[in-house]
Every structure is written in structure tokens, then in C-alpha cells.
Amino acid sequence: MTIQKLSLTNFKNHSEKTFEFSPEINCFVGNNGVGKTNILDALHYLSVGKSFLGNTDLNNIMMGESFFTIEGEIFDGEKENIIKIQQPKEAKKIIRKNDKTYDRIADHIGFLPSVTISPYDSNLISDSGESRRKFLDSMISQTDREYLFNLIQYQKTVQQRNALLKSFAKSRYFDHENLEIYNEPLIKFGTKIFEKRKEFISSILPLIQNYYEIISNGKEKISVIYQSDLQDSPFLNLLHENLEKDRILTYTSKGIHKDDLLFEMNGNLLKKIGSQGQQKSFLVALKLSQMNRIKVITGKTPILLLDDIFDKLDDSRVSQLIELVNRENFGQIFITDTHKERTANLVKKINEESKIFEIK
């Protein structure tokens, strides 16, 4: 997959911008605050229909304007495709592929797979389990439509069950049989999600460990442990055993919506003992492993978005990363940096066709 051209209108701080890209390496250089990361975010929109920065769509409309538009020309190996995303202030977001509007944004996921490595990834290590669950779901959903469907159905069922629990508390009335209606869909979709997550972590862990060993020169050993309530007990048992607890709390306290990933280094939690460089190296290894799985499963090479990749990495780790990118043939790459000379030297080391865009 190759993005040949990107056009922005009223997107964040870019009123009108058009870029024609190299099929291999593209670098955006300039001072902090000029909008380099915003360009990567627009490319991320083309891939999954939303921001990787966590901003709401409306907040990405340029101040004083009534809409934003992102348009990309994408070559899929056989033909050119036009992806167009429009967000008006007073209406819902529209995503079109070759002038045909998607009925659901979920239908677009997987067409243009992408992997983003940015300073914001540190939240995966420091934040609550919710961040890691969302990341895990995002990784699997890019290659598995059924998983995405099961996830949407499960989340919908949990919301409905929680709403019923809250209504019981409000009315001071509890209907056990009415609540049990939700057991079957929770178990059906939740168990499928659990099995898929377990299988995915098992398949990706050796890749993460291998990439980390290369980037760090084998200095530390890392691991990823999948934690789930369903590992200790069948879902039906969890629902029965925690029924009274759920009634008091007025929400569903057990299930795959409470899953977590533990990132470990030398047997200890990475967030407790890992330096900033070690944590960044782990996140890079995690994302490169994601790229590898997408490529193997779908046959598509994801675009790689590297935002401020030099931050927190020493020269040795950067050199290993560049060597890895060279060896693995990761496809089209987009890089942001504040130093033009450093970027130019990096591109020479990778030795591929490239373009450098100065953003002002």
C-alpha cells in the first residue's frame, strides 16, 4: 500500500496543503509547533478514520472554519483509490472510497493498515489498563473483521446491562431474570474475544522479544503477559459469582472489558524499573511486531508513521532501529523531526528513495 498524494483543507493548523510522496521514505522537518505531527495524524485518519492523538473530530477543524477535509490518493498494488474524509461542524463525519460513502466507519478498517510510533505511546506503559486494551483491540481489528464485530456487540451488551443495573438501583427494585438476558451475548462474544486476544499475544510475543533484543543489543529481557478474568474461571461462573457485587456497584465488574497487558523487563514491571530509553525501545519493538503481523496476515505492507522517533533513544538504539528498518523492508515510511541535517543523515543510512518536506 502506498499513499501517493495527501491534500488537507482546514485540518488543525493547515488551511490548504498538498503533498506528493515518495513510495519509500518521507520526512517532515521543522520547528516544534509548526504542525508536523498533524500531518501524520491526517495520514492516520486515512487509515482508521480517526486521530491517533485522542482528539475529537470536531476539535480538529481549523479555528474559525466550518469543516475539515482530508483526501488521499492510495495505490493498492493494482489501482489508484481515493479516500476522502469530511467532517462538518454541524453533521456527522463522512468517509468515502472512490466516491462511495461507507455505511459504517468500521467497514473501512483494514483497507490501509498503518502503525504509528509516537511520544504519546508512553501512555501505554504509564496509564490504566483501558489504554492497553484499546491498543490491543486496534492491533487485532486491523486484520480481523469478525473480531471487530464481536467487540462492538460485546461493548453494546455491557452498556445495556450496566444501564439496567443503574435503573434497578434508582427504582430500588431488582429483577434477576431480566438481568440474565444479557448473560448469553456476554459469554458468546466475550469468550471469542478472549480466545483471539490470547492467541494474538502468543503469536506476537516472540517478535517483540526479537525486535527488542536487536534494538537494545541484547541488554535486557522483556515479556508481555495477558491478564484476564476468564483465565481463572468460565464467564458464566464469573457472572453468577459477582451478581451481588454488580448490583451494589451498578456496573458489570468482571469480564474481558477488564483485561490488561503487563509489560515486564527482567521479571519486573517495565513502568517501575525501565528507563525512558528502555521504555521507548520496548514500544518501538511492540509496534514493529504489529507491522510484521499485519503484513503476514493480510499480505499488505502497512504504512509506518514515526513521530519524533529520536526522542529518548540514544545513538546506539537509533542505529539498531535504522538497521532493522533496512532489513525488514517495512514499506512506505513517514518521519517527523526537528533537525533537517539529522534526518538527511538518517535517510542516507536507509539508502532508499526519499523526500524531505520543510514545514513552516
C-alpha positions as CSV (number, residue, x, y, z in Angstrom):
1,M,0.0,0.0,0.0
2,T,1.4,3.4,-1.0
3,I,0.0,6.9,-0.3
4,Q,0.9,8.9,-3.4
5,K,-0.8,12.2,-2.5
6,L,-2.3,13.9,0.5
7,S,-4.5,17.0,0.5
8,L,-5.6,18.9,3.6
9,T,-8.2,21.6,4.0
10,N,-8.8,23.3,7.3
11,F,-7.3,20.4,9.2
12,K,-5.9,21.7,12.5
13,N,-3.3,24.4,11.6
14,H,-3.2,23.5,7.9
15,S,-5.6,25.6,5.8
16,E,-4.6,24.3,2.4
17,K,-1.7,21.8,1.9
18,T,-0.9,19.2,-0.7
19,F,2.0,16.7,-0.6
20,E,3.1,14.3,-3.3
21,F,5.0,11.5,-1.6
22,S,7.9,9.1,-2.3
23,P,6.8,5.4,-2.3
24,E,9.5,4.8,0.3
25,I,10.6,7.5,2.8
26,N,9.0,10.9,3.5
27,C,10.3,13.2,6.2
28,F,8.6,16.3,7.6
29,V,11.2,18.7,9.3
30,G,10.7,22.0,11.1
31,N,10.5,23.6,14.5
32,N,8.1,22.4,17.2
33,G,4.6,23.6,16.8
34,V,4.5,24.0,13.0
35,G,2.2,21.0,12.5
36,K,4.5,18.1,11.6
37,T,2.6,15.7,13.8
38,N,-0.7,17.0,12.5
39,I,0.3,15.7,9.0
40,L,1.0,12.2,10.4
41,D,-2.4,12.4,12.2
42,A,-4.1,13.1,8.8
43,L,-2.4,10.0,7.4
44,H,-3.7,8.1,10.4
45,Y,-7.2,9.3,9.6
46,L,-6.9,7.9,6.1
47,S,-6.1,4.5,7.7
48,V,-8.6,4.2,10.5
49,G,-10.9,7.2,10.3
50,K,-9.8,8.9,13.5
51,S,-6.9,10.8,15.2
52,F,-4.1,8.9,17.0
53,L,-3.8,11.9,19.3
54,G,-7.1,11.2,21.0
55,N,-8.7,14.5,19.8
56,T,-12.4,14.5,18.9
57,D,-13.1,15.1,15.2
58,L,-14.7,18.5,15.8
59,N,-11.6,19.7,17.6
60,N,-9.6,19.0,14.5
61,I,-11.4,21.6,12.5
62,M,-9.3,24.7,12.0
63,M,-10.4,27.5,14.3
64,G,-12.9,29.8,12.7
65,E,-13.8,27.3,9.9
66,S,-16.9,25.1,9.5
67,F,-15.3,21.8,8.3
68,F,-12.1,19.9,7.5
69,T,-11.3,17.6,4.6
70,I,-8.5,15.0,4.2
71,E,-8.1,13.4,0.8
72,G,-5.5,10.7,-0.1
73,E,-4.6,9.0,-3.3
74,I,-3.6,5.4,-2.5
75,F,-2.2,2.8,-4.7
76,D,-3.1,-0.7,-3.6
77,G,-0.8,-2.6,-5.9
78,E,-3.4,-2.8,-8.7
79,K,-5.2,0.5,-9.0
80,E,-5.4,4.0,-7.5
81,N,-8.0,4.7,-4.9
82,I,-9.3,8.0,-3.5
83,I,-10.1,8.1,0.2
84,K,-11.9,11.3,1.3
85,I,-12.8,12.2,4.9
86,Q,-15.0,15.2,5.6
87,Q,-16.1,16.5,9.0
88,P,-18.6,19.4,9.0
89,K,-19.2,21.2,12.3
90,E,-23.0,20.5,12.1
91,A,-23.1,17.0,10.8
92,K,-21.5,13.6,11.2
93,K,-18.2,12.6,9.7
94,I,-18.3,11.0,6.2
95,I,-15.7,8.7,4.7
96,R,-15.7,7.9,1.0
97,K,-13.7,5.4,-1.0
98,N,-13.8,6.2,-4.7
99,D,-16.9,8.4,-4.3
100,K,-18.8,5.7,-2.4
101,T,-19.7,6.5,1.2
102,Y,-19.1,3.9,3.8
103,D,-22.3,2.9,5.7
104,R,-20.1,2.2,8.8
105,I,-16.6,3.5,9.5
106,A,-15.8,0.0,10.7
107,D,-16.1,-1.2,7.1
108,H,-13.0,1.0,6.1
109,I,-10.8,-0.6,8.8
110,G,-8.1,-2.8,7.2
111,F,-8.1,-1.2,3.7
112,L,-5.0,0.9,4.5
113,P,-3.3,-0.6,7.5
114,S,-0.9,1.6,9.5
115,V,1.4,1.6,12.5
116,T,2.2,4.7,14.4
117,I,5.2,5.2,16.8
118,S,5.0,8.5,18.7
119,P,5.9,10.0,22.1
120,Y,2.2,9.6,23.1
121,D,2.8,5.8,23.1
122,S,4.3,6.2,26.6
123,N,0.7,6.3,27.9
124,L,0.5,2.5,27.0
125,I,3.1,1.9,29.8
126,S,2.0,4.5,32.4
127,D,-1.8,4.6,32.0
128,S,-4.5,2.3,33.2
129,G,-5.4,-1.0,31.5
130,E,-8.0,0.8,29.3
131,S,-5.2,2.3,27.1
132,R,-3.6,-1.1,26.6
133,R,-7.0,-2.8,25.9
134,K,-7.8,-0.2,23.2
135,F,-4.3,-0.7,21.7
136,L,-4.7,-4.5,21.7
137,D,-8.2,-4.2,20.1
138,S,-6.8,-1.8,17.5
139,M,-4.0,-4.2,16.6
140,I,-6.3,-7.2,16.1
141,S,-9.1,-5.3,14.4
142,Q,-6.9,-4.1,11.5
143,T,-6.6,-7.7,10.4
144,D,-9.8,-9.4,11.7
145,R,-13.3,-8.0,10.8
146,E,-15.0,-10.7,12.9
147,Y,-13.1,-9.6,16.0
148,L,-14.2,-6.0,15.5
149,F,-17.8,-7.1,15.1
150,N,-17.7,-9.2,18.3
151,L,-16.0,-6.4,20.2
152,I,-18.7,-3.9,19.1
153,Q,-21.5,-6.3,20.1
154,Y,-19.8,-7.1,23.5
155,Q,-19.4,-3.4,24.3
156,K,-23.0,-2.7,23.4
157,T,-24.2,-5.6,25.7
158,V,-22.1,-4.4,28.6
159,Q,-23.6,-0.8,28.2
160,Q,-27.1,-2.2,28.2
161,R,-26.5,-4.4,31.2
162,N,-25.0,-1.5,33.1
163,A,-27.9,0.7,32.3
164,L,-30.3,-1.9,33.6
165,L,-28.3,-2.3,36.9
166,K,-28.4,1.5,37.3
167,S,-32.2,1.6,36.7
168,F,-32.6,-1.2,39.3
169,A,-30.7,0.9,41.9
170,K,-32.7,4.0,41.0
171,S,-36.1,2.2,41.4
172,R,-34.9,0.2,44.4
173,Y,-36.1,-3.0,42.6
174,F,-34.0,-5.9,41.3
175,D,-35.1,-8.4,38.6
176,H,-32.7,-11.3,38.4
177,E,-34.3,-12.9,35.4
178,N,-34.4,-9.7,33.4
179,L,-30.6,-9.2,34.0
180,E,-29.8,-12.8,33.0
181,I,-31.0,-12.0,29.4
182,Y,-27.5,-10.4,28.9
183,N,-25.6,-13.5,30.0
184,E,-25.8,-15.3,26.7
185,P,-24.4,-12.5,24.4
186,L,-21.8,-11.5,27.0
187,I,-20.5,-15.1,27.1
188,K,-20.8,-15.6,23.4
189,F,-18.9,-12.5,22.3
190,G,-16.6,-12.2,25.3
191,T,-15.3,-15.8,25.1
192,K,-14.5,-15.3,21.4
193,I,-12.6,-12.0,22.1
194,F,-10.7,-13.7,25.0
195,E,-9.5,-16.6,22.8
196,K,-8.5,-14.2,20.0
197,R,-6.6,-11.9,22.4
198,K,-4.8,-14.9,24.0
199,E,-3.9,-16.3,20.6
200,F,-2.7,-12.9,19.3
201,I,-0.4,-12.2,22.3
202,S,1.1,-15.7,22.0
203,S,1.9,-15.1,18.3
204,I,3.3,-11.6,18.7
205,L,5.4,-12.1,21.8
206,P,8.4,-13.8,20.1
207,L,8.5,-11.0,17.5
208,I,8.5,-8.3,20.3
209,Q,11.3,-10.1,22.1
210,N,13.4,-10.5,18.9
211,Y,13.0,-6.8,17.8
212,Y,13.7,-5.5,21.4
213,E,16.9,-7.7,21.5
214,I,18.1,-6.2,18.2
215,I,17.3,-2.6,19.2
216,S,18.9,-2.9,22.7
217,N,21.8,-5.1,21.7
218,G,20.5,-7.8,24.0
219,K,20.9,-5.8,27.1
220,E,17.6,-6.7,28.7
221,K,14.9,-9.4,28.5
222,I,11.3,-8.3,28.1
223,S,7.9,-10.0,28.2
224,V,4.2,-9.3,27.7
225,I,1.7,-11.1,30.0
226,Y,-2.0,-11.2,29.1
227,Q,-4.3,-10.8,32.2
228,S,-8.0,-11.7,32.0
229,D,-10.7,-12.8,34.4
230,L,-11.6,-15.6,32.0
231,Q,-8.2,-17.3,32.6
232,D,-9.3,-18.3,36.1
233,S,-13.0,-19.0,35.6
234,P,-15.6,-19.6,32.9
235,F,-17.6,-16.4,32.1
236,L,-20.9,-17.8,33.3
237,N,-19.3,-18.6,36.7
238,L,-17.9,-15.0,36.9
239,L,-21.4,-13.5,36.2
240,H,-23.1,-15.7,38.8
241,E,-20.4,-15.2,41.5
242,N,-20.4,-11.4,41.1
243,L,-24.1,-10.8,40.7
244,E,-24.5,-9.2,44.1
245,K,-21.3,-7.2,43.7
246,D,-22.6,-5.9,40.3
247,R,-26.0,-5.0,41.9
248,I,-24.2,-2.9,44.5
249,L,-21.7,-1.3,42.2
250,T,-24.4,-0.9,39.4
251,Y,-22.0,-2.0,36.7
252,T,-20.5,-5.2,35.3
253,S,-17.4,-5.8,37.4
254,K,-15.9,-8.9,35.6
255,G,-15.3,-9.7,32.0
256,I,-13.0,-9.1,29.1
257,H,-13.6,-5.4,29.4
258,K,-11.3,-5.6,32.5
259,D,-8.4,-7.3,30.7
260,D,-4.9,-5.9,30.9
261,L,-1.4,-6.4,29.5
262,L,1.6,-6.5,31.8
263,F,4.8,-5.2,30.2
264,E,7.8,-6.7,32.0
265,M,11.6,-6.3,31.8
266,N,13.9,-8.8,33.6
267,G,10.8,-10.1,35.5
268,N,9.7,-6.6,36.8
269,L,7.1,-4.2,35.6
270,L,8.7,-2.0,32.9
271,K,7.0,1.1,34.1
272,K,8.7,0.7,37.5
273,I,12.2,-0.1,36.5
274,G,12.6,0.8,32.8
275,S,14.5,4.0,31.8
276,Q,12.8,6.3,29.2
277,G,15.1,4.8,26.6
278,Q,14.2,1.2,27.6
279,Q,10.5,2.0,27.6
280,K,10.8,3.7,24.2
281,S,12.7,0.7,22.8
282,F,10.0,-1.6,24.0
283,L,7.3,0.4,22.4
284,V,9.2,0.5,19.1
285,A,9.6,-3.3,19.3
286,L,5.9,-3.7,20.0
287,K,4.8,-1.5,17.1
288,L,7.3,-3.2,14.6
289,S,5.8,-6.6,15.7
290,Q,2.4,-5.2,14.9
291,M,3.6,-4.3,11.4
292,N,5.0,-7.8,10.9
293,R,1.7,-9.5,11.9
294,I,-0.4,-7.2,9.7
295,K,1.9,-8.0,6.7
296,V,1.9,-11.7,7.3
297,I,-1.9,-12.0,7.9
298,T,-3.2,-9.6,5.2
299,G,-0.4,-9.6,2.6
300,K,-0.5,-5.8,2.8
301,T,2.5,-3.8,4.0
302,P,1.3,-1.1,6.5
303,I,2.5,2.4,6.3
304,L,4.8,3.3,9.1
305,L,4.3,6.7,10.9
306,L,7.4,7.7,13.0
307,D,6.7,10.8,15.1
308,D,9.7,12.3,16.8
309,I,11.4,8.9,16.7
310,F,14.8,10.2,18.1
311,D,13.2,11.3,21.4
312,K,14.5,9.3,24.3
313,L,16.6,6.9,22.2
314,D,20.4,7.1,22.3
315,D,22.6,6.9,19.1
316,S,23.2,3.1,19.6
317,R,19.5,2.3,19.7
318,V,18.6,4.6,16.8
319,S,21.4,2.9,14.7
320,Q,19.9,-0.5,15.5
321,L,16.4,0.7,14.6
322,I,17.6,2.0,11.3
323,E,19.4,-1.2,10.5
324,L,16.2,-3.1,11.4
325,V,14.1,-0.9,9.1
326,N,16.5,-1.6,6.3
327,R,16.5,-5.3,6.8
328,E,12.8,-5.9,7.3
329,N,11.5,-3.9,4.3
330,F,8.8,-2.1,6.2
331,G,7.3,-0.3,3.2
332,Q,6.4,3.4,3.0
333,I,7.7,5.4,6.0
334,F,6.7,8.9,7.2
335,I,9.1,10.6,9.7
336,T,8.9,13.8,11.7
337,D,12.0,15.5,13.1
338,T,13.1,19.0,14.2
339,H,16.6,18.6,12.7
340,K,16.9,18.6,9.0
341,E,20.6,17.5,8.9
342,R,19.9,14.6,11.3
343,T,17.0,13.5,9.1
344,A,19.1,13.7,5.9
345,N,21.8,11.6,7.5
346,L,19.2,9.1,8.6
347,V,17.8,8.8,5.1
348,K,21.3,8.2,3.7
349,K,21.7,5.3,6.1
350,I,18.5,3.7,5.0
351,N,19.5,4.3,1.4
352,E,16.1,4.4,-0.2
353,E,14.2,6.9,-2.4
354,S,13.1,9.8,-0.2
355,K,11.6,13.2,0.0
356,I,12.1,15.8,2.8
357,F,9.4,18.4,3.3
358,E,10.2,21.5,5.3
359,I,7.2,22.6,7.3
360,K,6.9,26.2,8.4
